[in-house]
Amino acid sequence: MVAGRLMQRRRSQLGFSLVEILVVITLIGLLMTFGFNAMQSARDNGNTIKCADNLRQIGSQLLLFKDQRNKGRWPNEVGMRFLLSLHKFRETTGRQNDVFTCPGTQDRNDLGADGEMGSSYDDWDNISSADISYAGRDAVAYPIRGKSESEQVLAADDNEFGPNHQKVINVLYGDGSVQAYDVFIDGADVLAAYPEYEELGIPVGPDSPVELFQVLRID
């Protein structure tokens, strides 16, 4: 009895054992990992929602431009210039040009010579795809006709330098609606064939493995 009490006292004086310390460190590491993943997921969800709102605003402005200023015709442009026609014809100015950049990317609207937000788009022949986050319709190769507007794809996340979002690709349709293409459900077959796309992002453009995105261009 006395020996047992002495052993217990010595153990308490020595503090935690090495095994106990390792267990605590492991638990802390797991908690930090789960917390970081949850924070990353929440941030991505927020960026996805803001991105979808950007595309809705672009869609609304394109419809107004088509119906009120361009005699019922969509812009006759390719890729990003299809979308940036809104800036060219002053449908979007100044801070409104923020709609062309997704918060989930490093893209940004640079200031042009006049110092106004997005005015770098004024240099029409030298616009950089790094200044816009969305791929636009190739209206030259794929004129917007034949199907109902709700089936016509106008724009989507470009995934140019990696996925705009981890879980979905936002897609803008001709009626102004935005729908989510679920990367892991709608794109399950694509990821099975090209597992690297989970990290790189599913390509958007004429060479995309997804037919839905082949009518779009980034450049």
C-alpha positions in Angstrom: 0.0 0.0 0.0 2.7 2.4 1.0 4.8 1.5 -2.1 1.8 2.1 -4.3 1.2 5.5 -2.9 4.8 6.4 -3.4 4.7 5.3 -7.0 1.5 7.3 -7.6 3.1 10.4 -5.9 6.3 10.1 -8.0 4.2 9.8 -11.2 2.2 12.9 -10.3 5.4 14.8 -9.7 6.8 13.8 -13.1 3.8 15.2 -14.9 2.4 13.9 -18.1 3.9 10.8 -19.7 5.4 10.9 -23.2 2.5 8.9 -24.5 0.0 11.3 -23.0 1.8 14.3 -24.5 1.8 12.7 -28.0 -1.9 11.9 -27.7 -2.7 15.5 -26.8 -0.5 16.8 -29.7 -2.2 14.5 -32.1 -5.7 15.6 -30.9 -4.7 19.3 -31.3 -3.4 18.6 -34.8 -6.7 16.8 -35.8 -8.8 19.7 -34.4 -6.7 22.3 -36.3 -7.0 20.3 -39.5 -10.8 19.9 -39.1 -11.1 23.6 -38.2 -9.0 24.7 -41.2 -10.9 22.5 -43.6 -14.2 23.9 -42.3 -13.0 27.5 -42.6 -11.8 26.8 -46.2 -15.1 25.2 -47.1 -17.0 28.2 -45.6 -14.9 30.7 -47.5 -15.3 28.7 -50.8 -19.1 28.6 -50.3 -19.2 32.4 -49.7 -17.1 33.0 -52.8 -19.3 30.7 -54.9 -22.4 32.6 -53.8 -20.8 36.0 -54.7 -19.6 34.6 -58.0 -23.1 33.4 -58.9 -24.4 36.8 -58.1 -21.8 38.4 -60.4 -23.0 36.2 -63.2 -26.6 37.1 -62.6 -25.8 40.7 -62.8 -23.8 40.1 -66.0 -26.8 38.2 -67.4 -29.2 40.9 -66.5 -27.1 43.6 -68.2 -26.6 41.4 -71.3 -30.3 40.9 -71.7 -30.9 44.7 -71.3 -28.2 45.4 -73.9 -29.7 42.8 -76.3 -33.3 43.9 -76.0 -32.9 47.7 -75.6 -29.7 48.7 -77.3 -28.8 46.1 -79.9 -32.0 45.3 -81.7 -32.5 41.9 -80.1 -29.0 40.7 -80.9 -26.4 39.3 -78.6 -22.8 40.8 -78.8 -21.1 39.3 -81.8 -17.8 38.7 -79.9 -15.7 35.8 -78.7 -15.0 34.7 -75.2 -14.2 37.3 -72.6 -14.9 40.1 -75.1 -18.5 38.7 -75.4 -18.9 39.6 -71.8 -16.8 42.8 -71.8 -19.0 44.2 -74.5 -20.9 45.5 -71.5 -17.9 47.7 -70.6 -17.2 48.6 -74.2 -20.7 50.0 -74.7 -20.8 51.5 -71.2 -23.4 49.2 -69.7 -20.9 48.7 -66.8 -18.6 51.5 -65.6 -16.3 52.1 -62.6 -17.0 49.8 -59.7 -19.7 48.0 -61.6 -16.8 46.2 -63.4 -16.2 44.2 -60.3 -18.8 41.8 -61.6 -16.2 40.4 -64.0 -13.9 39.1 -61.2 -14.7 36.2 -58.9 -13.5 36.6 -55.3 -12.3 33.0 -55.4 -9.5 33.9 -57.8 -6.5 36.1 -58.1 -8.0 37.9 -61.1 -8.5 41.7 -60.8 -9.7 44.7 -62.7 -6.7 46.8 -63.2 -6.9 50.6 -63.5 -6.4 52.0 -66.9 -4.9 55.3 -68.0 -7.7 57.3 -66.6 -7.5 55.6 -63.2 -11.0 54.2 -63.2 -11.7 50.7 -62.0 -11.8 48.3 -64.9 -10.7 50.9 -67.4 -7.9 48.6 -68.5 -10.7 47.0 -70.6 -10.6 50.1 -72.8 -7.5 48.7 -74.5 -9.8 46.3 -76.4 -7.1 44.6 -78.5 -4.8 43.9 -75.4 -7.3 42.8 -72.8 -5.8 40.1 -70.5 -7.7 37.0 -69.5 -6.1 37.4 -66.1 -8.4 40.5 -65.6 -11.6 38.6 -65.9 -12.7 35.4 -64.1 -15.3 34.1 -66.6 -15.3 32.4 -70.0 -17.8 33.9 -72.4 -19.8 32.6 -75.3 -18.0 32.2 -78.6 -20.8 33.9 -80.5 -19.0 33.7 -83.8 -18.4 30.0 -83.9 -21.5 29.2 -81.9 -24.2 31.8 -82.6 -26.9 31.9 -80.0 -29.9 30.5 -81.7 -31.9 27.3 -82.1 -32.5 26.5 -78.5 -34.5 28.3 -75.9 -32.6 30.9 -74.0 -32.8 28.8 -70.8 -30.7 26.2 -72.6 -28.1 28.6 -74.1 -24.9 28.9 -72.2 -23.5 32.4 -72.1 -20.7 32.2 -69.5 -19.1 30.2 -66.8 -16.2 30.2 -64.3 -13.1 30.0 -66.5 -10.9 27.8 -64.2 -8.0 29.3 -66.1 -5.3 29.2 -63.3 -7.0 26.5 -61.2 -10.6 26.0 -60.2 -12.5 29.1 -59.3 -14.4 27.0 -56.8 -13.7 23.5 -55.3 -17.2 22.1 -55.6 -19.0 23.8 -58.4 -18.7 25.7 -61.7 -21.2 28.5 -62.0 -22.9 28.7 -65.4 -24.9 31.6 -66.8 -27.8 30.9 -69.3 -29.4 33.0 -71.8 -32.5 33.7 -69.7 -30.3 35.3 -67.0 -30.4 32.3 -64.7 -27.3 30.9 -63.0 -27.0 27.1 -62.3 -24.3 25.2 -60.5 -22.5 22.4 -62.3 -21.5 20.1 -59.5 -17.9 19.0 -60.1 -18.2 15.8 -58.0 -21.7 14.8 -59.2 -22.2 16.2 -62.7 -18.5 15.8 -63.4 -18.0 12.5 -61.8 -17.2 10.7 -65.1 -14.8 13.5 -66.1 -12.9 13.3 -62.8 -12.8 9.5 -63.1 -11.1 9.8 -66.5 -9.0 12.8 -65.5 -8.4 12.8 -61.7 -5.9 15.7 -62.0 -8.8 18.0 -62.8 -9.9 17.8 -59.2 -6.9 20.0 -58.4 -6.5 21.8 -61.7 -10.2 22.4 -62.4 -12.2 21.1 -65.2 -11.2 23.0 -68.4 -13.7 25.4 -69.9 -13.6 26.2 -73.6 -13.6 24.4 -77.0 -11.3 21.6 -75.7 -13.3 20.9 -72.6 -14.3 17.3 -72.0 -17.7 18.6 -71.0 -19.9 19.5 -74.0 -21.7 22.1 -72.0 -18.6 24.3 -71.8 -17.4 23.8 -75.4 -19.3 26.8 -76.7 -17.3 29.1 -74.5 -13.8 30.7 -74.8 -11.5 32.2 -72.3 -9.4 34.3 -74.6 
